[in-house]
Amino acid sequence: MDEKNKKAIKRVFFIVISISLFVFLISSFSFYPLFSFLPVFFLVLFTFLYNVVEDPRSSEGFFVAGLCGFWVDILSTVPVGFYLLTFLIFTFFLKLLLKKYVKIFSFS
């Protein structure tokens, strides 16, 4: 395994652990009905910002979208897979838009 693959694997593990801990932390404080939207809001925001900052040709944003969609599915009452597919479709169209029409910087 070369150095580039090792960095990618470390980055994926960091993303999985950080998103999971963040969801557990936010959902533990959102037991009041007034704050029940917070985990979903932050996961949608994180997915959007990650895909905007990431290189549009990279596929790591789909992994982040799938993971965030999975957590929103776990926290919601809709059929399992609905938000997962919604996040993946949103990411696909966002990357398509960014690749063809928008030229911004990326940190990748």
N, C-alpha and C positions, 0 to 999 in steps of 0.2 A: 504494500500500500504506500502510495507516495504522500508527500506532505500536504498536497492540496486536498486529497480525500480525507486525511486525518482532521484537517481544519473544518471541513464540511460536516463530518460526523460530530465533532465537538460542538459546532454551532447548532446542529439539529437537536442534540441532547440538551443543550442550554435552553433552546426555545421550548422544548417539551416541558422541562422541569419548571421554567419560569412561568409559562402560561398556566400550568396546572396549579402551582402554588398561588398564583395571583387569583385564579378562579376560586380556590378554596378560601382564600382570605376575604375576598369581596363577598362571596356568597354567605360567609359566616356572619357578616355584618349587615346583610340585606334581608333579614328575616322580617322586618317591618314592611307592610305593603307599600309604603311610600317609597322605599328604596329598592324594591324588587327588580327594577329595570337596570340597575347599575352593572351587574355582570354582563348582561347582553350588550349594553351600550359600550362598555370598555372593550369587549371582544370584537365588536364591529369596527370600532375606532382603531384598534391595534391592527386588524387585518387590512384596513384601508391604508393606514400609514406605512405599514411594512411593505405593501405592494407598490406604493408610490415611491418610496425611497430605494427599493431594490431595483436592480437591473431588469428591464422588461423582458429580456431574453432568458433570464434565469427561471428555474421552475421551483425554487424554494418557497415562493409565495403561495403556491398551490398546497404545499404541505402545511403551511401556517393557516391557510384558509380552511383546510380540512380539519385540522386540530381545533380551531376556534369554533367551527360549525359543529363538531362533535360535542364540545362542551356546552354550547347553546342548546343542542338537542337534549343533553342530559338534564339541563336545568329547566326545560320547557315542557309543555303538555301536548305538543303536536306530535304526529307520528315520527318515529325515529328515522333520521335520514333527510328530513325536510330541510332543516337549516344547513346541514352538511352540503347538500346539493345547491342550496341557495348561495352559500358562501363560495363554493367552487365556481358556479356560473358567474357570480359577481366578479371574482378574481379573473376569470377568463376574459370577460369584456373589459375590465379595467386594464389588463395587460395589453389587450388588443388596441385599445384607445391610446395607451401610453406609447406603444411601439410605433404606431402609424402617425399620430398627430401631435404628440407632445415631446418636446426635447427639454428634459430637466436633468440635473445632476443625479448621480447615484453613488451610494457609499460602497457598493460591491467592488 
